[in-house]
Amino acid sequence: MKIDAVDFFYFAMPEVTTAADGSQDALVVRVSAGGYVGWGECEAAPLPTIAAFVCPMSHGACRPVSASVLGHALDGPEDIDAISRLVARDSMDLLQAQHTLSGIEMALWDILGKARSEPVWKLLGYQRSEAKIPYASLLFGDTPQETLERAKKARSDGFSAAKFGWGPIGTTSAQDDADQFVAAREGLGTDGWLMVDVGQIFAEDVDAAAARLPALEKVKAHWFEEPFYGSSYEAYAALGARGSSVRTAGGEAAHNLAMARHVMDIGKVGFVQIDCGRIGGIGPAKIVADLAGARGITYVNHTFTTHLALSASLQPYAGVARDRICEYPADPSALAQAIATNPILRDANGEIRAPEAPGLGIDVDLVRLKPYLVDTEISVKGQVLYRTPAI
Amino acid sequence: MKIDAVDFFYFAMPEVTTAADGSQDALVVRVSAGGYVGWGECEAAPLPTIAAFVCPMSHGACRPVSASVLGHALDGPEDIDAISRLVARDSMDLLQAQHTLSGIEMALWDILGKARSEPVWKLLGYQRSEAKIPYASLLFGDTPQETLERAKKARSDGFSAAKFGWGPIGTTSAQDDADQFVAAREGLGTDGWLMVDVGQIFAEDVDAAAARLPALEKVKAHWFEEPFYGSSYEAYAALGARGSSVRTAGGEAAHNLAMARHVMDIGKVGFVQIDCGRIGGIGPAKIVADLAGARGITYVNHTFTTHLALSASLQPYAGVARDRICEYPADPSALAQAIATNPILRDANGEIRAPEAPGLGIDVDLVRLKPYLVDTEISVKGQVLYRTPAI
């Protein structure tokens, strides 16, 4: 097969707010090769990500992603790897390139799976798709009362695991934060898995983050996610060295394999969280899952958008029975819900699995998405380099 | 003062080739505040970098860079730092944001310097601008003979230091590379400073890089630059541990302070190379210069474009007498030459200094640049978000 076409579709809700809700827009990629169509999604700002595909070359090490993808052979996983290496080298100086590649790479796996009538996780070497406990990924309320209600709702919606993130945490006192943690635990019940995500709020301030540990221990938080900037591995290590029973989680910002390695080996996290829509796709994420296993670190997906992204993010550790929980967009936008006609639903046990269907196993219905399409046009020297494809 | 306007100008040579010559295009930024005009330059792919400034918000942690800059106060260095922190937080998920910010941040320093009638290096706390030995930054020829001629020309052009980079190095045998190194040394003369840059060609293959060390030692190379991917700190450390007298150099890919720290503390480089057009501007680069000094690591600028970028890249270590050499674009494109009406020229000793004039001390003449202007337009939902400003 040869890669014939790559099309980007930029979707957004009519109104996008400053809430930390990553499902308010989506950049979906459609790739065509050998008569097959594959789908992927970049977890990225749509406009710069499209620009990184179509931009004119700046020099030999700053070429658009399109130069490494269009027309390339696609006959096996080794071709996907070759494309990724090509982008790493020829788009070395184009920072956004890895986010652009990520969605394309997923779509390439989707095509390979469809061509071989096998799910992607099988192509990755797994024998079966293990059941995962989905955790509802939610935002803290503005008040503990709101958080309590959200936690109760998650529980009544059948989630035995929930992660609360962002909101006011870290912006006032450690006591205020403790009140929020207690509310989350109370709403979820004593037997639920409770995770806490503070969205890099402490920058590199280890003491400020450490001041939250006693309250997190008290509510038996399963992890303490992203206290610091994504690359501040030293701060992660320093917090870990305080010896709390609550281990850190991080890695979602990793936009290459080396960064994921660092968050494990230097940051000493207990949980490594990988977003296939950022790290360069499914291939590098699978390597991280292998490395995590060898280090006794728990691998978890990072997914706050659609079920297309969810399927992609489950593949790298679909066959790892030991790593039980997975992030599950519990309350995504209408747009995110519209993307997959066959979403990944919870079974009678409240668990989910990466699909058994070929490729990523997610059907994308563009017609349902038409109302969310964001008309975009980029032209350089009077030539249209990108125009939103017709649906 | 308040930041009133930010304008991006995308310039390019009529023909852009796959040569590793970063001066084939340029993204110049003009910022207006309080009646002053400041200039900066992003060392980045122009189109995605502009897109990261104007793109619609995706969510609270994925806002365009413009949201953190336009209308912000600018009364002192603390405001520049505040803007950088705002971008780090509110554009956390927008990978290209740091490249966009870099050029803007330089322009903010330029404005502050002009407003206070002081060069930027003085605002950074230095008492004087020390003389630096400029090294001609050149590319290896396709053959050793070509390299020999280029080295001879650099010498006859008055350069006592030269760096050769890229070309065929690493693509064939260690012996072929050795022939190139010998040619460079022969052309430059036994007393010249010779640096070698292999542009990440060995990915993470430490043995392949180490196979080049004996030849580099033989020609007394001053450093061995970027044998590996920018974030592959473990590979840098492993190569350093081989104990060669030729130390590694790296860091140009750093797009935040943490990455520069890692290349020093984990990668154990002997030379840290910072591009102010990538790392987020002059402020974080100055912190790297301080950290390097404390560690006994030599700080060097990375500059392969214009004299505007050169001035910006000299500021962070302008007052550090110990760090003697600096990268100097010896053979830039006609476009890069046209940017500054008052370039930074070598004195009678063949040395250069960061300018004494207020701000960055570089006058940009847009009229001379008009022939290189790349007309660009980006529109979303029928609204023009960016159109090349008139000159």
Interface residues (C-beta under 8 A of the other chain):
Chain A: A12 V16 T17 T18 A19 A20 D21 G22 Q24 D25 E43 A44 A45 P46 L47 P48 T49 I50 A51 A52 V54 C55 P56 M57 S58 H59 G60 A61 C62 R63 P64 R85 A88 R89 M92 D93 L94 L95 Q96 Q98 H99 W166 G199 Q200 A203 Y229 G230 S231 S232 Y233 E234 A253 H255 N256 A258 M259 R261 H262 D265 I266 R278 V374 D375 T376 E377 I378 S379 V380 K381 G382 L385
Chain B: A12 V16 T17 T18 A19 A20 D21 G22 Q24 D25 E43 A44 A45 P46 L47 P48 T49 I50 A51 A52 V54 C55 P56 M57 S58 H59 G60 A61 C62 R63 P64 R85 A88 R89 M92 D93 L94 L95 Q96 Q98 H99 W166 G199 Q200 A203 Y229 G230 S231 S232 Y233 E234 A253 H255 N256 A258 M259 R261 H262 D265 I266 R278 V374 D375 T376 E377 I378 S379 V380 K381 G382 L385
